[in-house]
Amino acid sequence: MRNLWSYSSLFLLFLVLFFYFTSTNDHLHSSGHPAVEIPEGVEVPEVKVSVDQLADGSWLLQVDKKNFTFTPELAGSSVIDFQKGHGHIYINGVKINRLYGEYYNLELPKGNNAVKVALVLNNHQRILYQDDEISDQVEVHVSS
């Protein structure tokens, strides 16, 4: 009986530590990358997305941005510049690719789709301003 109590105690301790560390680890939330808050006095980037169906039936994502430059040549750089980086494209909450330009051809499944672009730094940190991610999302319905 004493061994059962010891194993139960260890298992309970494991569960407590597991849930503590997984709930406080930024790498396990949202995009899997930590977030960084834009400091006061820095011009805040903006992003606006639209998705339109083209004549050939494909879907085109267009990104308009302000105060932000796509810099694919700096991807992975540890130098933090709040106006440089790339985008992460999400469809229905799943990251599908990086974005280094204004346009991207999407493959969307049938049904309702949430298409989101979040701006990130070159080191892949998500950008926050006043605890809100710098991102935009649109809903797209694909009927066939």
Backbone hydrogen bonds, N-H to C=O, Kabsch-Sander energy under -0.5 kcal/mol:
donor,donor_aa,acceptor,acceptor_aa,energy
5,W,1,M,-2.0
6,S,2,R,-2.1
7,Y,3,N,-2.8
8,S,4,L,-2.4
9,S,5,W,-2.4
10,L,6,S,-2.4
11,F,7,Y,-2.5
12,L,8,S,-2.5
13,L,9,S,-2.4
14,F,10,L,-2.6
15,L,11,F,-2.4
16,V,12,L,-2.4
17,L,13,L,-2.6
18,F,14,F,-2.9
19,F,15,L,-2.6
20,Y,16,V,-2.1
21,F,17,L,-2.7
22,T,18,F,-2.3
23,S,19,F,-1.5
24,T,20,Y,-1.1
25,N,21,F,-0.6
26,D,24,T,-0.7
28,L,25,N,-1.7
29,H,26,D,-1.4
32,G,29,H,-2.8
36,V,126,R,-2.7
38,I,128,L,-3.0
42,V,39,P,-1.5
46,E,66,K,-2.0
48,K,64,D,-2.7
50,S,62,Q,-2.0
52,D,60,L,-2.1
54,L,58,S,-3.0
57,G,54,L,-2.2
59,W,106,L,-1.1
60,L,52,D,-3.1
61,L,59,W,-0.6
61,L,104,Y,-3.2
62,Q,50,S,-2.9
63,V,102,E,-2.6
64,D,48,K,-3.0
64,D,62,Q,-0.5
66,K,46,E,-2.0
69,T,83,Q,-2.8
71,T,85,G,-2.6
74,L,71,T,-1.8
75,A,72,P,-1.4
76,G,122,N,-3.0
77,S,74,L,-2.6
81,D,79,V,-0.6
84,K,81,D,-1.9
85,G,69,T,-1.9
86,H,120,V,-1.8
87,G,99,L,-2.7
88,H,118,A,-2.4
89,I,97,N,-2.8
90,Y,116,K,-3.0
91,I,94,V,-2.4
92,N,114,A,-3.0
94,V,91,I,-1.6
95,K,93,G,-0.5
96,I,89,I,-3.0
97,N,89,I,-1.1
99,L,87,G,-2.6
104,Y,61,L,-1.9
106,L,59,W,-3.0
106,L,104,Y,-0.6
108,L,106,L,-0.6
111,G,142,V,-3.2
113,N,140,V,-2.3
115,V,113,N,-0.7
115,V,138,V,-3.1
116,K,90,Y,-2.6
116,K,114,A,-0.6
117,V,136,D,-2.3
118,A,88,H,-2.1
119,L,134,I,-2.7
120,V,86,H,-3.0
121,L,125,Q,-2.6
122,N,84,K,-0.5
124,H,121,L,-2.2
126,R,34,P,-2.4
127,I,119,L,-1.4
128,L,36,V,-2.7
129,Y,132,D,-2.6
132,D,129,Y,-1.5
134,I,127,I,-2.5
135,S,133,E,-1.4
136,D,117,V,-1.9
138,V,115,V,-2.6
140,V,113,N,-3.0
142,V,111,G,-2.9
142,V,140,V,-0.6
143,S,141,H,-0.6
